[in-house]
């Protein structure tokens, strides 16, 4: 989805610039709206407005995609008596747009978005858990001895400091 978003934004920018330079529809509507009494307009302003207008469908697509993904993930049942770890992300606003990547012993195991929970099944043993997002990271070492899944809360404290806290009982 990230690649789709980047390609869409770049294509929307190219579309808006081309239509403004060539002064074709729908750019003519924006240009006529921006014309001053001398018949002049600022090309950057016209291209910017048209670009923002062409980005609106992207927001609809991203909202529908997020809704579908949240419905899909809401049906996941957590099993607390299974060996592994459960990772819950807080609902703080800082870094909300970026998923937090989860690695166990250097191997990427997934990511968690705002307010979501993920379970990672692991055998008994010692593991190094690392989370990272927005250029920040945090890690801890965990020893799994029983058939229980410890629960970790992750997110950002005030000031953008990342945390990884074991909150299991």
C-alpha positions as CSV (number, residue, x, y, z in Angstrom):
1,X,0.0,0.0,0.0
2,X,2.9,2.3,0.7
3,X,4.2,1.9,-2.9
4,X,0.7,2.6,-4.2
5,X,0.5,5.8,-2.2
6,X,3.9,7.1,-3.4
7,X,3.1,6.3,-7.0
8,X,-0.4,7.9,-6.7
9,X,1.0,11.1,-5.2
10,X,3.7,11.4,-7.9
11,X,1.2,10.7,-10.7
12,X,-1.2,13.3,-9.2
13,X,1.6,15.9,-9.1
14,X,2.6,15.1,-12.7
15,X,-1.0,15.3,-13.8
16,X,-1.6,18.6,-12.1
17,X,1.6,20.2,-13.5
18,X,0.9,19.0,-17.1
19,X,-2.7,20.1,-17.1
20,X,-1.8,23.6,-15.7
21,X,1.0,24.1,-18.1
22,X,-1.2,23.0,-21.1
23,X,-4.2,24.8,-19.6
24,X,-6.6,22.0,-20.2
25,X,-9.6,20.9,-18.3
26,X,-9.8,20.6,-15.3
27,X,-7.0,23.1,-14.8
28,X,-8.9,25.7,-16.7
29,X,-11.6,25.8,-14.0
30,X,-8.9,26.4,-11.4
31,X,-7.1,28.9,-13.6
32,X,-10.3,30.9,-14.3
33,X,-11.0,31.0,-10.6
34,X,-7.5,32.3,-9.8
35,X,-7.3,34.9,-12.6
36,X,-6.8,38.5,-11.5
37,X,-8.0,41.6,-13.3
38,X,-5.0,41.5,-15.6
39,X,-5.7,37.9,-16.7
40,X,-2.6,36.6,-14.8
41,X,-2.5,33.7,-12.4
42,X,0.2,32.1,-10.3
43,X,1.0,28.8,-11.8
44,X,2.3,27.3,-8.6
45,X,-0.9,28.1,-6.8
46,X,-3.0,26.6,-9.6
47,X,-0.9,23.5,-9.7
48,X,-1.0,23.1,-5.9
49,X,-4.8,23.4,-5.8
50,X,-5.3,21.0,-8.6
51,X,-2.8,18.6,-6.9
52,X,-4.7,18.7,-3.7
53,X,-7.9,18.1,-5.5
54,X,-6.5,15.0,-7.2
55,X,-5.2,13.6,-3.9
56,X,-8.8,13.5,-2.5
57,X,-9.6,10.1,-4.0
58,X,-6.4,8.7,-2.4
59,X,-7.7,9.6,1.0
60,X,-10.9,7.7,0.3
61,X,-9.0,4.7,-0.9
62,X,-6.7,4.7,2.2
63,X,-9.7,5.1,4.5
64,X,-11.5,2.1,2.9
65,X,-8.2,0.1,3.0
66,X,-7.7,0.9,6.7
67,X,-11.3,-0.1,7.5
68,X,-10.9,-3.4,5.6
69,X,-7.6,-4.2,7.4
70,X,-9.1,-3.3,10.8
71,X,-12.1,-5.6,10.2
72,X,-9.7,-8.4,9.2
73,X,-7.5,-7.9,12.3
74,X,-10.4,-7.6,14.7
75,X,-11.3,-11.3,14.2
76,X,-7.8,-12.4,15.5
77,X,-8.1,-14.3,18.8
78,X,-5.2,-14.0,21.2
79,X,-4.1,-17.1,23.0
80,X,-2.5,-16.3,26.3
81,X,-1.5,-19.9,27.1
82,X,0.5,-20.4,24.0
83,X,4.3,-19.8,24.0
84,X,5.3,-16.6,22.5
85,X,4.7,-12.9,23.0
86,X,1.8,-10.5,22.7
87,X,2.5,-6.9,21.7
88,X,0.0,-4.1,22.2
89,X,0.5,-0.7,20.8
90,X,-0.8,2.4,22.6
91,X,-3.1,5.0,21.0
92,X,-0.8,8.0,21.4
93,X,-0.8,10.5,18.6
94,X,3.0,10.7,18.2
95,X,4.1,8.4,15.4
96,X,0.5,7.3,14.7
97,X,1.0,7.3,11.0
98,X,3.9,4.9,11.1
99,X,3.7,1.2,12.1
100,X,6.2,0.0,14.7
101,X,8.3,-2.8,13.2
102,X,8.9,-5.8,15.5
103,X,12.1,-8.0,15.2
104,X,13.0,-11.1,17.2
105,X,16.7,-12.0,17.2
106,X,17.2,-9.8,14.2
107,X,14.4,-11.4,12.1
108,X,11.4,-9.1,11.2
109,X,8.3,-10.6,12.7
110,X,5.7,-8.0,11.7
111,X,4.5,-4.6,12.6
112,X,1.8,-3.0,14.8
113,X,-0.3,0.0,14.0
114,X,-1.9,2.4,16.4
115,X,-4.2,0.7,18.9
116,X,-3.6,-2.8,17.6
117,X,-2.3,-6.0,19.1
118,X,-0.2,-8.8,17.6
119,X,0.8,-12.2,18.9
120,X,4.1,-13.8,17.9
121,X,4.4,-17.5,18.5
122,X,7.8,-18.5,19.8
123,X,9.3,-21.7,21.4
124,X,10.7,-21.6,24.8
125,X,14.2,-20.0,25.0
126,X,15.9,-16.6,25.2
127,X,15.1,-13.9,22.6
128,X,16.1,-10.4,21.9
129,X,13.1,-8.3,21.0
130,X,13.6,-5.0,19.1
131,X,11.0,-2.5,18.0
132,X,11.7,0.5,15.7
133,X,9.8,3.3,14.0
134,X,10.3,6.9,12.9
135,X,14.1,6.5,13.2
136,X,13.9,5.4,16.9
137,X,14.3,2.0,18.4
138,X,14.1,0.1,21.7
139,X,15.1,-3.5,22.6
140,X,14.9,-5.9,25.5
141,X,15.9,-9.5,26.2
142,X,13.2,-12.1,27.2
143,X,13.4,-15.6,28.5
144,X,10.4,-17.8,27.7
145,X,10.1,-20.6,30.2
146,X,6.4,-21.5,30.4
147,X,3.5,-22.0,28.1
148,X,2.4,-18.4,28.6
149,X,2.6,-15.3,26.4
150,X,4.0,-12.3,28.1
151,X,2.3,-9.0,27.2
152,X,4.4,-6.0,26.1
153,X,3.0,-2.5,25.7
154,X,4.8,-0.5,23.1
155,X,4.6,3.1,21.9
156,X,6.0,6.6,22.5
157,X,6.2,8.5,25.7
158,X,6.1,12.3,25.8
159,X,9.0,13.8,23.9
160,X,9.0,10.9,21.4
161,X,10.9,8.4,23.5
162,X,10.0,4.9,22.5
163,X,9.1,2.3,25.1
164,X,8.8,-1.5,25.3
165,X,7.3,-2.5,28.7
166,X,6.5,-6.0,30.0
167,X,3.0,-5.7,31.5
168,X,2.3,-9.4,31.9
169,X,1.1,-10.6,35.3
